[in-house]
Amino acid sequence: MEKYIEEIKDTIKNPDKIIEPLYNKRYYYKNYKYLKKPNQFILVIVKYLNDDGFIITSYLEEKIRWTRKIIHMRFIMMKKEIS
């Protein structure tokens, strides 16, 4: 991913989609049509601690994923807050 440093910065600044599966993490997605198919999205996962963000990882993806696992993790966190 070294050769995509500028794309990673751009993905965080101007994402196509942001998903927050957990309250301290965000998944930033951006589509880059010039990348080879099937991986045309860059995903950057950022963890937030005391209002500071840290990039955990970044990689190429085929599509934006909003899976049942992510939804389930979010539900569990919300349930814990209510209890």
matplotlib code that plots the C-alpha trace (Angstrom):
import matplotlib.pyplot as plt

x = [0.0, 3.1, 2.4, -1.1, -0.1, -1.8, -5.0, -5.1, -4.9, -7.6, -9.8, -9.8, -10.3, -13.0, -14.5, -17.3, -18.7, -17.9, -19.0, -18.8, -19.1, -17.8, -17.8, -14.0, -13.4, -14.3, -14.1, -13.4, -14.1, -13.3, -13.7, -10.7, -11.8, -8.2, -7.3, -7.2, -10.5, -11.8, -10.2, -11.3, -12.0, -9.4, -10.5, -8.8, -9.6, -9.1, -9.3, -10.1, -8.8, -9.3, -10.3, -7.1, -7.3, -4.8, -4.7, -4.9, -4.7, -5.6, -6.1, -7.9, -11.4, -13.9, -16.9, -18.1, -18.9, -21.7, -21.9, -24.0, -20.9, -20.5, -24.1, -24.0, -21.0, -22.7, -25.9, -23.9, -22.2, -25.5, -27.0, -24.1, -24.6, -28.3, -27.7]
y = [0.0, 2.3, 3.4, 4.5, 7.0, 10.0, 7.9, 6.9, 10.6, 11.5, 8.6, 10.0, 13.6, 12.9, 9.5, 8.1, 6.3, 6.2, 3.2, 3.2, -0.4, 0.5, 3.9, 4.3, 3.0, 4.3, 2.6, 5.1, 3.9, 5.7, 4.4, 4.9, 3.9, 3.8, 0.9, -2.5, -4.4, -6.0, -4.0, -0.4, 0.8, 1.8, 1.1, 2.9, 1.8, 4.5, 4.1, 7.2, 7.7, 10.9, 12.7, 11.6, 9.3, 6.6, 4.6, 0.9, -0.5, 0.2, -2.1, -2.6, -3.9, -5.0, -3.2, -1.4, -4.1, -3.6, -7.2, -8.8, -9.1, -5.4, -4.8, -7.4, -5.8, -2.4, -3.9, -5.5, -2.2, -0.3, -3.0, -2.7, 1.1, 0.8, -1.8]
z = [0.0, 0.1, -3.5, -2.5, 0.3, -1.5, -2.1, 1.6, 2.6, 0.1, 1.3, 4.8, 3.7, 1.0, 1.6, -0.5, 2.6, 6.3, 8.4, 12.1, 13.3, 16.8, 18.5, 18.4, 14.9, 11.4, 8.1, 5.2, 1.7, -1.6, -5.2, -7.5, -11.0, -12.3, -10.0, -11.5, -11.2, -9.0, -6.2, -7.0, -3.4, -0.9, 2.7, 5.6, 9.1, 11.7, 15.5, 17.6, 21.2, 23.0, 19.8, 18.0, 15.0, 14.2, 11.0, 12.0, 8.4, 4.8, 1.9, -1.5, -1.6, -4.3, -2.7, 0.3, 2.9, 5.5, 6.7, 9.4, 11.5, 11.6, 12.3, 15.1, 16.7, 16.6, 18.2, 21.0, 21.8, 21.9, 24.1, 26.6, 26.8, 27.6, 30.4]

ax = plt.figure().add_subplot(projection="3d")
ax.plot(x, y, z, "-o")
ax.set_aspect("equal")
plt.show()
